[in-house]
Amino acid sequence: MQLAAAQNGRQVVLRSVALAIAYLVVRQGYQLMRGDTLTLDGIVGAFLGGLFLSLVLGTTAGHLFWSMRRRVAVLWAVLMLVATFSPLLELHFFSTIPLSTILQGVSVRSAGDLALALALAFLFPPLREDITFRGSFGNLLSQRSWFSWVGRSGVGTVLYVVAYFVFGTLAFHFTRPYYTDPAYGLNLHVPSSGLLVLELEVVRGFMYVLTAYLLIAGVRLKRRQLAMLVGLVLFVLGGLSPLVSAWHWPMALRFYHTVEIFLQNFVTGFLLVYLLSAPKETAPATSSVSS
């Protein structure tokens, strides 16, 4: 059984609310299993985080005209790259949390990301499945030489790194106390090596480039709409959703980081679409969805 594609914004919102409630129940259940205490702030934050995530990824899923299996794989990859690997990688270097705890979080989140990808692909099917994964990438990559794609991928990575340091430096004027004053009890700190931070952000920037390629190849939208969507995916998954869910962090810190990550991730995602998409408007290749 498969649901029909959402026909209007109301259906998208209703399905997103349903998924956000399921997201809330699972997340709070996991916290209870760990012995955490449920709070109203935590419940509201988890629901809003799930709702924002469902809205942006539900919209994405509804414009992926691949088979169910391919949509699940791509949505899972996007979640893993932007919502799991990228933030946990940064958490390892900007916190005192043990590596073993972070690795445990990766394994738990990986399973959760897969379940979420399955739910998104089921709740937000496209109008039809008429393009292949291989055909989509073949159509995209045929528009330029490999030399050009490699160069553009490098430029896209640098684009994020520049945005990170520019807006991160501005934000650090406000967030510094939370990273340098142990009295806040947040287990946060600033790495002693600036080169280490640079290397970290290069890796994260490349993750965002890979995410952009997946969405550019598969999502059927006009270029400006796609740019908005990719920007929102990087911002919501990589900033807004986890920050509204982080009820144990001070509100001021969450606000500063939300503004910072919007300027870093949304701007990067928006520009990546114009940098990495095909130079001319071409519809994705159509053929059997079996490949």
Helices and strands as residue ranges (DSSP letters): H 9-33, H 40-62, H 68-78, I 79-85, H 86-94, H 99-123, H 133-141, H 146-180, G 182-184, H 194-218, H 223-235, I 236-240, H 241-245, H 251-261, I 262-266, H 267-276
